[in-house]
Amino acid sequence: MSAPLSGVTAPSTLNPDRLELARVARRWLAANSPISVVRQSLELDSEALPDFWPELVDLGWVGLSVSEEHGGQGGSLADLVTVLEEWGLAVAPGPFPGSALLATLLGSYAPEHLGPILAGSPGAVAVGGGVLCGVTSGATVLITGELRPVDGGALAEWFLVPVEFAAATEGDSTLDWYLLHRDELQVTPLRSADPVRRLASLTAENLSVSSARRVPVQTHQVRDLAAVLQAAECVGVAAWCVSTSAEYAKNRVQFDRPIGQFQAVKHRCADSLCRLEQARAATWDAAELDPRDEQFPLAAAVTGALAAVAAFECAKDAIQILGGIGYTWEHDVHLYLRRATVARHLNGDPVPWRQRVLQQVQSGVRRSMTVDLPASAEEFRPEVRSMISELKQVDRENWNRELADGGWIAPHWPQPWGRSASGLEQLVIDEEFRQAGIRRPHIQIAGWVVPTLIAHGTSEQQERFIRASLRFDLRWCQLFSEPGAGSDLASVATRAERVEGGWSLTGQKVWTTLATEADWGICLARTDPTAPKHEGITCFLVDMRTPGIEIRPLRELTGFAMFNEVFLDAVLVPGECVVGEVNGGWSCARTTLENERVSMGSGSSFGPGLESVLDLANRAESALDARVGDVLGGLLASAQALSAMGLRTTLRALSSELETAAVGPGPEASIRKLLGVEHEQRVQEVGMDLLGSTTVIDENEGAVWFGGFLGNRALSIAGGTSEIQRNVIAERLLGLPRDELPT
């Protein structure tokens, strides 16, 4: 009863070679481990090696990330993660994940022990199941104790296990890792939450082994690598759940409507996709690092904090959306819930991982995300450097004009307003500007208006308004929202009636930023009250000095008046100031709003940032408890994932296969907008919690944090509320039907 797979299940990798590896793995799993094979293992009394195991070993995937020197395939960690994501998507049986983890560790720290694993002896690494006790006796060690549960232990022949040695004198014990064979242990299969890949307990009774069996790896290295590989499988699990939920919601009809039209279902699907995308970005980021990189522990901890939880929550959401059918044994969703549950409770508990994130950051580790530019980037540098040299010969007060006329303010815009710059050229420009200490001016709302004029305006409008806007000779406001048309912007009631010389506009706009300073406004008004509401709207350019316009400051809950109300009373707008087609203004509005969401998804905030939260935490270090550490670690993990999502967007734009148009960002901006603003709001709240009672004293530091908290409430409303963003994500990324009542 598997649902068809959607674009949500596209491989996480952006590397062309790995994309092909993912396609090969998906085809191979579909042929060798279809869901019928997976389900056969549910009813077996004991787990058996799947029939495909010899072929999988011959493919070399167990040693995919092991160097050729040691008998492996010479691939990278990212290659192995690519295959493991497909493994999770197929919820495949067998000991591949544990064997690949063991092979990767041995390849790095004890390659002399690799032979049996690469030859097909299944392996497992005992993380999350306790430790054994060891006593040194000359060249041997005596090992006693029990480990339970060990994931994949029912089939494994080789185990990497933690052994704790008491200190000879009073002090801390030491923890080492030993490679043991199944014949040296009592291996007892356990009834497993996931019968497809079963657990086991391992018991050692005064087992004497050579100290040469010690693998010189540190515990954090084992757990970090295990977390990243487990995260890859969890991303596959979550992707299947999100895709299956969305497909079902499109087609399941209740109350004469597809259930995907109901906002509650739509929002659950959207939240699942957001969890998946965070986990996917974090896992991809960690996999791109060498495990020996000093930043790897931080990146691994972020995956540990996010991925298993994402799989667990997405699987629960899938069952809820599927309803009664999801609660049956016959539907496959419980297989994914079982796999996610095991991951969540064995090395996937987010609490210690969030604490580890915080520890890494407090010790000074930061994840620097940069793009390694190809050699072809060098061809752009001479021109950029020449421009910078010329710019520095000009008075600084004229820099904005020079940047505007040269197309440097928004290089991705088409010429002559930009430079029609490719993604690669944009990165070179940003890099050179940064090194030269040049900051491009923020053109505020013009940054939303100009793309609309580029996409929909006449040549006369473009010549009249765009250059002047880039030079700051014209300032803009956005006359969209109304008292009765906020999130439901298509319900605008401002009237536009044809008159001699153009149009007469009458109505009220609200939440208008910069209305008192603006020279012009971009305005939506209803030109055909008889047409369906999305089709009877026209976009106008309004001179804010026109008679009939009254602007009243609108005082917000902060006490300040950043916004305004604008009243239009028979305001004359010339016919040449219509943007696009009459009654075709909705497409203009969408272009403007999409660019607004990109702006708001790139880190907007009205208050102190995450580094300020860390400063507060450091000052209150003695008062920090585990709960606060957990919250801070969660914030840091979320921020890291958001940064990784931004980098993935950049890299995707650089890909010739996936490059998008320079003007007109896609609906993916809604994910970062939604996650970003809710993250920023949480930052302010945590800062207030750390500040304590000082927060409610409206002066000095208390005023700063409380002001940030109040100001940031606007972020989840402006540019489309968080609820509307969830609708956009569900409808435009997952393909759910629009939430409209049948006619």
Protein Blocks (a to p, Z undefined) as FASTA:
>chain_A
ZZcddfklgcfbfbfklmmmmmmmmmmmmmmmcfklmmmmmmpmbdcddfklmmmmmnom
mmmmgcfknopnopafklmmmmmmmmmmnopgcjklmmmmmmmmmmmmommlmmmmmnop
acdddehiapaddddehjbccdeddddddehklmpmbdcdddddddfbgcdddddddddd
fklpccdddddfblmbccdddddehiacdfklpccddfklmmmmmmmmmmmmmmmmmmmm
mmmmmmmmmmmcgehiafklpmklmmmmmmmmmmmmmmmmmmmmmmmpcfkbmklmmmmm
mmmmmmmmmmmmmmmmmmmmnmmmlmpmkbmklmmmmmmmmmmmnopafklmmmmmmmmm
mnopacdddddddfklmmmmmmmmmmmmmmmmpcfklmmmmmmmnopmmmmbccfkbnop
afklmmmmmmmmmmnopacddehjmlmmmmmmmmmmcfklmmmmmmmmmnopaccdddfb
cfklmklmmlpcbdcdddehiaadddddehiehklmpmbdcddddfblkbcfklmcccdd
ddfkbghiacdddddfkopafbccdddehiacdfklcghjehilmmmmmmmmmmmmmmmm
nopafbdcfklmmmmmmmmmmmpcfklmmmmmmmmmmmmmmmmmmmmmmmmmmpmklocc
fbhpafklmmmmmmmmmmmmmmmmmmmmmnmmmlmpcghjlmmmmmmmmmmmmmmmggpa
fklmmmmmmmmmnopacddddZZ
